[in-house]
Amino acid sequence: MPAAASPFDLGNECAYRAWRDAKLAAYPRSVNELVVPLTNPRHLSAAETGALGACCALANMAIYSAPHLPAADKSLPHQLARQLGLTHLEGNYLADEDGLSSITPAGEEGGSVRGDFIPYTHKPINWHTDGYYNALDRRILGMTLHCAQDAESGGENALLDHEIAYIQLRDANPDYVAALMQPDAMTIPARMDEDNVARPEQSGPVFAVDPDAGFLYMRYTARTRSIVWKNDAVTQAAVKTLADILAGSEYILTARLLPGMGLICNNVLHTRNGFSDSPGHRRLLYRGRYYDRLRFDLSNTPARAA
């Protein structure tokens, strides 16, 4: 997308208004509008690929449903992702050997490294995009969540297209968007990362536009610990306004994934409610983080399973 035609150019109000109005008019108001039944996620039909692509064109996400297949079969999310251009899977030392992360509460007996990280507990998780702490050369652009087993109660995900968050923030004040596009808007202090490697302090923007493809990318967390926001008035106001948007946007969708269902997305904003398990309902999701965005123009022939 040429820079002059980009709706994300703060100097091009006409392009922004045209894109904004079309985006809001078409945006789904129920998560059910994003659900696509799949006969076999390992072998998508052209119609199924088109339906998933249509949902993602509206909201940067889609939810697939294949409850008739063995939900715990990891080949389902793996081969589905490959067919949609998600091939560069980020692994970390908490992930499984195949690169997917089995998101389930760690054992209560202690001694588990995973239990030190909130995703591997029953606790709620606030608004974030995945990999917000990554360096810019390791941007998480695509993300998948496949439900092998739902919780006894709770565990719903709130979802919001990051383009909608951009629109609502820009409508509130374009200066807020400009502030959050600064290269030092959000800083992650020096830390030990997910791979147990020491990382130096790292700064970056919240909103960024890919210089080649022109898409909007967002890195964000609502966490207040281990995050330092630029200490100027406009950035602080922008952060507060964005938090207010995420607390009450009319465009927020809520999904409860059931076995055989999954989310595919261009790393949209999301949360997780706290939940309770039972012996027959121990929540287990397979999460994939990718350095690729979703594509729907590829062959429907999946790559061989690794």
C-alpha positions as CSV (number, residue, x, y, z in Angstrom):
1,M,0.0,0.0,0.0
2,P,1.6,3.3,-1.0
3,A,2.3,5.6,1.9
4,A,0.2,8.4,0.3
5,A,-2.9,6.1,0.3
6,S,-2.4,4.6,3.8
7,P,-5.3,5.1,6.2
8,F,-2.6,5.0,9.0
9,D,-0.9,8.2,7.7
10,L,-1.9,10.8,10.2
11,G,-1.5,13.4,7.5
12,N,-4.1,11.8,5.2
13,E,-7.5,12.4,6.7
14,C,-9.4,11.5,3.6
15,A,-7.9,8.0,3.3
16,Y,-8.4,7.5,7.0
17,R,-12.1,8.5,7.0
18,A,-12.9,6.3,4.0
19,W,-11.2,3.3,5.5
20,R,-12.6,4.0,9.0
21,D,-16.2,4.3,7.9
22,A,-16.0,1.1,5.9
23,K,-14.3,-0.8,8.7
24,L,-16.8,0.2,11.4
25,A,-19.8,-0.5,9.1
26,A,-18.6,-4.0,8.4
27,Y,-17.2,-5.0,11.8
28,P,-19.0,-8.0,13.3
29,R,-21.1,-7.3,16.4
30,S,-21.2,-10.9,17.5
31,V,-18.4,-13.4,17.7
32,N,-20.8,-15.9,16.0
33,E,-20.3,-13.9,12.8
34,L,-16.7,-15.1,12.8
35,V,-17.3,-18.8,13.3
36,V,-16.4,-21.0,10.2
37,P,-17.3,-24.7,10.4
38,L,-14.5,-26.9,8.9
39,T,-14.9,-30.4,7.6
40,N,-11.1,-31.1,8.1
41,P,-8.7,-28.3,9.1
42,R,-5.8,-30.4,7.7
43,H,-7.3,-30.1,4.2
44,L,-9.2,-26.8,3.7
45,S,-11.5,-26.5,0.8
46,A,-11.4,-23.3,-1.3
47,A,-14.7,-22.3,0.1
48,E,-13.5,-22.8,3.7
49,T,-10.3,-20.8,3.0
50,G,-12.4,-18.0,1.5
51,A,-14.8,-17.9,4.5
52,L,-11.8,-17.7,6.9
53,G,-10.3,-15.0,4.8
54,A,-13.5,-13.0,4.7
55,C,-13.7,-13.0,8.5
56,C,-10.1,-11.9,8.8
57,A,-10.7,-9.1,6.3
58,L,-13.4,-7.8,8.6
59,A,-11.8,-8.3,12.0
60,N,-8.2,-9.7,11.6
61,M,-9.5,-12.9,13.1
62,A,-11.7,-15.9,12.6
63,I,-12.8,-18.8,14.7
64,Y,-13.0,-22.3,13.2
65,S,-15.1,-25.2,14.5
66,A,-14.4,-28.9,13.9
67,P,-16.0,-30.6,17.0
68,H,-16.4,-33.9,15.1
69,L,-12.6,-34.5,15.1
70,P,-10.3,-35.5,17.9
71,A,-9.8,-32.2,19.6
72,A,-6.4,-33.1,21.2
73,D,-4.8,-33.9,17.8
74,K,-2.1,-31.3,17.4
75,S,-1.9,-31.9,13.6
76,L,-5.1,-30.0,13.3
77,P,-3.7,-26.5,14.3
78,H,-0.3,-27.3,12.8
79,Q,-1.6,-28.2,9.3
80,L,-4.3,-25.5,9.3
81,A,-1.7,-22.9,10.1
82,R,0.6,-24.0,7.3
83,Q,-2.2,-23.7,4.7
84,L,-2.7,-20.1,5.8
85,G,0.9,-19.0,5.5
86,L,1.9,-19.4,9.1
87,T,5.1,-21.3,8.7
88,H,7.7,-19.5,11.0
89,L,6.7,-20.7,14.4
90,E,8.3,-19.1,17.5
91,G,9.3,-21.6,20.0
92,N,10.5,-20.9,23.6
93,Y,11.7,-23.0,26.4
94,L,8.2,-23.4,27.8
95,A,6.8,-24.6,24.5
96,D,6.4,-28.2,23.4
97,E,9.0,-29.9,21.2
98,D,6.9,-29.1,18.1
99,G,6.9,-25.4,18.9
100,L,3.3,-25.1,20.1
101,S,2.7,-24.2,23.7
102,S,0.3,-26.4,25.7
103,I,-1.5,-23.7,27.8
104,T,-2.9,-25.5,30.8
105,P,-2.4,-24.9,34.5
106,A,0.9,-26.3,35.9
107,G,0.8,-28.9,38.6
108,E,-0.2,-27.6,42.0
109,E,2.6,-29.6,43.7
110,G,5.1,-26.9,42.9
111,G,8.5,-27.2,41.2
112,S,7.1,-26.4,37.7
113,V,8.8,-23.5,35.9
114,R,5.6,-23.0,33.9
115,G,3.7,-22.2,37.1
116,D,5.7,-19.0,37.4
117,F,4.0,-17.6,34.3
118,I,0.4,-16.5,34.4
119,P,-0.8,-18.3,31.3
120,Y,0.0,-21.6,33.0
121,T,-2.3,-20.8,36.0
122,H,-6.1,-20.4,36.5
123,K,-5.7,-16.6,36.8
124,P,-7.2,-14.0,34.4
125,I,-5.0,-12.3,31.9
126,N,-5.5,-8.6,31.0
127,W,-5.4,-7.1,27.5
128,H,-2.3,-7.7,25.5
129,T,-1.0,-8.8,22.1
130,D,1.3,-11.8,22.1
131,G,5.0,-11.2,22.2
132,Y,4.8,-7.6,23.1
133,Y,8.2,-7.9,24.7
134,N,9.9,-9.2,21.6
135,A,12.4,-7.2,19.6
136,L,11.1,-5.7,16.4
137,D,12.9,-8.2,14.3
138,R,10.9,-11.0,16.1
139,R,7.5,-9.5,15.8
140,I,4.6,-11.9,16.4
141,L,2.3,-11.2,13.5
142,G,0.1,-14.3,13.6
143,M,-1.3,-16.3,16.5
144,T,-3.5,-19.4,16.8
145,L,-5.3,-20.9,19.8
146,H,-6.7,-24.4,19.4
147,C,-9.0,-25.8,22.2
148,A,-8.3,-29.4,23.1
149,Q,-10.4,-29.1,26.3
150,D,-12.4,-26.3,27.8
151,A,-12.6,-25.5,31.5
152,E,-15.4,-26.5,33.9
153,S,-16.3,-22.8,34.1
154,G,-14.7,-19.6,32.9
155,G,-11.8,-19.1,30.6
156,E,-13.6,-17.0,28.0
157,N,-11.5,-14.7,25.8
158,A,-12.4,-11.1,25.1
159,L,-11.2,-10.1,21.6
160,L,-10.6,-6.8,19.8
161,D,-9.2,-6.1,16.4
162,H,-6.2,-3.8,17.0
163,E,-7.4,-1.7,14.0
164,I,-10.5,-0.9,16.0
165,A,-8.5,0.2,19.0
166,Y,-6.5,2.4,16.6
167,I,-9.7,3.9,15.2
168,Q,-11.1,4.7,18.6
169,L,-7.9,6.2,19.9
170,R,-7.4,8.3,16.7
171,D,-11.0,9.5,16.9
172,A,-10.4,10.6,20.5
173,N,-7.2,12.5,19.6
174,P,-4.8,11.9,16.7
175,D,-2.0,13.1,18.9
176,Y,-2.5,10.1,21.0
177,V,-1.8,7.8,18.1
178,A,1.3,9.8,17.2
179,A,2.5,9.5,20.8
180,L,2.1,5.7,20.7
181,M,3.9,5.5,17.4
182,Q,7.1,7.0,19.0
183,P,10.0,4.5,19.0
184,D,10.3,5.0,22.8
185,A,6.6,5.0,23.7
186,M,6.8,1.7,25.6
187,T,9.9,0.2,27.3
188,I,10.5,-3.3,28.6
189,P,13.2,-3.1,31.3
190,A,16.2,-5.4,31.3
191,R,15.0,-8.9,32.2
192,M,15.2,-12.6,31.9
193,D,13.1,-13.6,28.9
194,E,10.9,-16.7,28.2
195,D,14.0,-18.5,27.0
196,N,15.8,-17.8,30.3
197,V,18.1,-15.5,28.5
198,A,19.1,-12.1,29.9
199,R,17.7,-9.3,27.7
200,P,18.7,-5.6,27.7
201,E,16.2,-2.8,28.1
202,Q,14.2,-2.5,24.9
203,S,11.9,0.3,23.7
204,G,9.5,0.4,20.8
205,P,6.2,1.8,19.6
206,V,2.7,0.5,20.4
207,F,1.4,1.1,16.9
208,A,3.6,0.6,13.8
209,V,3.0,0.4,10.1
210,D,4.9,-2.2,8.1
211,P,7.0,-0.2,5.6
212,D,6.7,-2.8,2.9
213,A,3.2,-4.3,3.2
214,G,1.5,-1.3,4.9
215,F,-0.4,-3.2,7.5
216,L,-0.8,-2.0,11.1
217,Y,1.0,-3.9,13.8
218,M,0.4,-3.4,17.6
219,R,2.4,-4.4,20.6
220,Y,0.7,-3.8,23.9
221,T,0.1,-5.0,27.4
222,A,-2.2,-3.6,30.1
223,R,0.3,-4.8,32.7
224,T,1.7,-2.2,35.0
225,R,4.6,-4.2,36.3
226,S,7.7,-4.6,34.1
227,I,6.5,-1.9,31.7
228,V,7.7,1.7,31.5
229,W,5.7,4.3,29.5
230,K,7.3,7.4,28.1
231,N,6.9,10.1,30.8
232,D,5.4,12.9,28.8
233,A,1.9,14.3,29.1
234,V,0.5,13.2,25.8
235,T,1.9,9.6,26.0
236,Q,0.5,9.3,29.5
237,A,-2.9,10.6,28.3
238,A,-2.8,8.2,25.3
239,V,-2.1,5.2,27.6
240,K,-5.0,6.1,29.9
241,T,-7.4,6.7,26.9
242,L,-6.4,3.4,25.4
243,A,-7.0,1.6,28.7
244,D,-10.5,3.2,28.9
245,I,-11.2,2.0,25.3
246,L,-10.3,-1.5,26.3
247,A,-12.4,-1.3,29.4
248,G,-15.6,-0.5,27.5
249,S,-15.4,-0.6,23.7
250,E,-18.7,-1.6,22.1
251,Y,-16.7,-3.6,19.5
252,I,-15.2,-6.1,22.0
253,L,-16.2,-9.7,21.2
254,T,-16.3,-12.5,23.7
255,A,-15.6,-16.1,22.8
256,R,-15.6,-19.4,24.7
257,L,-13.7,-21.9,22.8
258,L,-15.0,-25.5,23.0
259,P,-13.1,-28.7,22.1
260,G,-12.3,-28.6,18.4
261,M,-12.7,-24.9,18.0
262,G,-9.8,-22.4,17.5
263,L,-8.9,-18.8,16.9
264,I,-6.7,-17.7,14.1
265,C,-5.7,-14.1,14.0
266,N,-3.2,-11.4,13.0
267,N,-2.2,-11.0,16.7
268,V,-5.3,-9.1,17.8
269,L,-5.8,-7.8,21.3
270,H,-7.2,-10.4,23.7
271,T,-7.7,-11.3,27.3
272,R,-8.5,-14.4,29.3
273,N,-11.0,-14.8,32.1
274,G,-10.0,-16.7,35.2
275,F,-11.4,-20.3,35.2
276,S,-12.0,-23.4,37.3
277,D,-11.1,-26.9,36.3
278,S,-12.5,-30.3,37.2
279,P,-11.1,-33.8,36.5
280,G,-13.1,-34.1,33.4
281,H,-12.6,-30.5,32.2
282,R,-9.0,-29.5,32.6
283,R,-8.5,-26.5,30.2
284,L,-5.9,-27.2,27.5
285,L,-5.3,-24.9,24.6
286,Y,-2.5,-25.2,22.0
287,R,-1.0,-21.8,21.2
288,G,1.1,-21.0,18.2
289,R,3.0,-17.7,17.8
290,Y,4.2,-16.9,14.3
291,Y,6.5,-14.4,12.6
292,D,4.0,-14.4,9.7
293,R,0.6,-12.8,9.0
294,L,-2.3,-14.9,7.8
295,R,-2.6,-15.4,4.0
296,F,-5.5,-16.8,2.1
297,D,-4.1,-16.9,-1.4
298,L,-2.0,-20.1,-1.1
299,S,-2.6,-23.6,-2.3
300,N,-4.9,-25.6,-0.1
301,T,-2.5,-28.5,-0.1
302,P,-0.9,-28.7,3.3
303,A,2.7,-29.3,3.9
304,R,3.7,-32.6,5.3
305,A,3.6,-32.8,9.1
306,A,7.0,-32.4,10.7
